[in-house]
């Protein structure tokens, strides 16, 4: 994910799994996948 002028927040959402739970929800058409994070 890139924020603003290009500062990378993380390389992969998997890097956050030690601190956050993640739920992955694909759209019905398969064009978008939502990654939902909340603190452990």
C-alpha positions in Angstrom: 0.0 0.0 0.0 1.3 3.5 -0.8 0.2 6.6 1.1 0.4 10.2 -0.3 3.7 10.9 -2.1 4.7 7.2 -2.2 5.7 6.2 1.3 5.3 2.4 1.5 3.4 1.4 4.6 4.1 -2.4 4.2 5.2 -4.8 1.4 2.5 -7.3 2.1 -0.6 -7.4 4.3 0.9 -10.7 5.8 3.4 -8.5 7.6 0.6 -7.2 9.8 -0.7 -10.6 11.0 1.3 -10.6 14.2 -0.6 -7.5 15.4 -3.9 -7.7 13.6 -6.6 -10.1 12.6 -7.5 -10.1 8.9 -10.6 -11.1 7.0 -10.5 -11.3 3.2 -13.7 -10.7 1.4 -13.8 -10.9 -2.4 -16.4 -9.1 -4.4 -19.1 -11.2 -6.1 -17.7 -10.2 -9.5 -14.1 -11.1 -8.5 -12.7 -7.7 -9.5 -12.0 -6.4 -5.9 -10.8 -8.0 -2.7 -11.3 -6.2 0.6 -8.8 -6.9 3.4 -10.4 -6.0 6.7 -8.0 -5.6 9.7 -8.7 -5.2 13.4 -6.4 -5.3 16.4 -5.7 -8.6 18.3 
